[in-house]
Amino acid sequence: MIRAISTKVMAALCAAFVAVHIALGLLSLDMVSAVWPVLLAMAIYLIAVVVVLRPCSGRLPLPATVFVLMAVTALTLLITSVLPTDRWPGYASWHLAATYTVLVAINIRGQVLLSWIGVLLSVVLNTLWASQTTMGFVGGLMLNIATVGWVTVSTGIGHLLRTNDRKVGQYRADAEAAADWFAAEQALHVARTNWLEHVRTVAGPALGQIADANHDITEIHRIEFQLAEAQFRDEIRGRVLATAEVVEAARRARQRGVTVQLLDDRRQNLTPRTLAAVSERVVSILNQARTGTVTARARPQGGDQAVTIYAAPENPDEATFVEFTDRSPEP
């Protein structure tokens, strides 16, 4: 289906054409040899119009298209069987306009090849009928000019509109890609700005003291510098584990002489529930540690464990090992 032509617009146009065709057929009943085939043909025509205009995504389904082609064949056979053979049928041959109306609708709805198969069927059936009347073979060909012409025009317009749809789709995709790229760049810029501001806040005072030739660096200052450096290391290497609570607890533990390592080998965020549980347990272990080493590691994705915590004090019998899946802790 061509996006440039909505189903409502097509339905309104077809309804207008159908009303005219049915009116012409009813006004010409005095020219046909029997009325019931005309009325049956009108009923088939109305059903075919409903089928071809039924809303659906994409092109018209194949079963619906085949049904409409069968309806076109039946419509043509019914009307030509009761038309006069000794004179021009006039508006009694309303089935010609009805035929190209549904065939154009099939064409616009994406079934281009099958619409032309319908044109071929219409041309063959009408020409064969006309060849047996006073119009002859040439007159039969003339009957099909409108059908061929309208479907040709609809094929050309449909091709242009489908090309336009593809271009619009490509433009939209390019615009969305550009918007995504710009958003990513903006997010990266904000992240970099925040990180630089954080570095200035944490390391700025220390760097100012180091750069001041008149400022004496004491042992207390050196410890503060080491703690600041360790904080940056935690935030870079620990990433997902380096929450504000964990970083603060690690700073206090280092002040007591504990060696702390936060390592992120996962490179993917934990679920909020798991991260909260991990942070709470790491903070608890760090607060309890007085000596030794505490190592918290986010494991690579795909393993059984998401996070492991190992606390190794000077006494090996007091070591603590905790494993977390990405759902719940397992002590």
VENGI-V267002 format. One record per residue. OMEGA is omega in whole degrees, 0 to 359 (* if undefined). Layout:
((OMEGA) (OMEGA))
//
This chain:
((180) (183) (183) (178) (181) (179) (180) (179) (180) (180) (179) (179) (181) (180) (179) (179) (182) (180) (179) (182) (180) (179) (179) (179) (180) (179) (183) (181) (180) (182) (183) (183) (178) (185) (188) (177) (179) (180) (177) (178) (178) (179) (178) (179) (180) (178) (180) (179) (179) (181) (184) (180) (181) (183) (175) (180) (179) (182) (179) (181) (182) (179) (179) (180) (179) (178) (180) (177) (176) (178) (177) (180) (180) (179) (182) (181) (181) (184) (182) (181) (183) (179) (177) (182) (184) (179) (179) (187) (180) (182) (176) (178) (180) (182) (178) (178) (178) (181) (183) (176) (181) (179) (176) (179) (176) (181) (181) (182) (169) (180) (186) (182) (181) (176) (178) (172) (175) (176) (180) (178) (181) (180) (182) (184) (181) (180) (178) (179) (183) (181) (181) (180) (179) (178) (178) (185) (181) (178) (177) (177) (180) (179) (187) (182) (183) (180) (180) (182) (181) (180) (176) (179) (181) (177) (179) (179) (179) (178) (180) (181) (178) (176) (177) (178) (180) (179) (178) (177) (179) (178) (180) (179) (179) (180) (179) (178) (179) (178) (178) (179) (180) (179) (178) (178) (178) (179) (178) (179) (179) (180) (179) (180) (179) (180) (179) (178) (178) (179) (179) (182) (184) (187) (184) (180) (180) (180) (177) (178) (180) (183) (182) (182) (182) (182) (180) (179) (180) (178) (177) (177) (181) (178) (178) (178) (180) (178) (177) (178) (179) (178) (177) (179) (178) (183) (180) (183) (183) (178) (187) (181) (188) (173) (182) (180) (181) (180) (180) (178) (178) (179) (180) (179) (178) (177) (177) (178) (180) (175) (184) (176) (174) (186) (179) (175) (185) (181) (176) (183) (173) (175) (181) (181) (180) (180) (179) (179) (179) (181) (181) (182) (179) (179) (180) (181) (179) (180) (181) (185) (176) (178) (174) (186) (173) (181) (174) (185) (171) (186) (178) (180) (178) (179) (179) (182) (175) (182) (172) (178) (180) (177) (183) (176) (181) (177) (182) (182) (181) (181) (180) (178) (182) (177) (176) (164) (179) (179) (184) (181) (176) (182) (*))
//
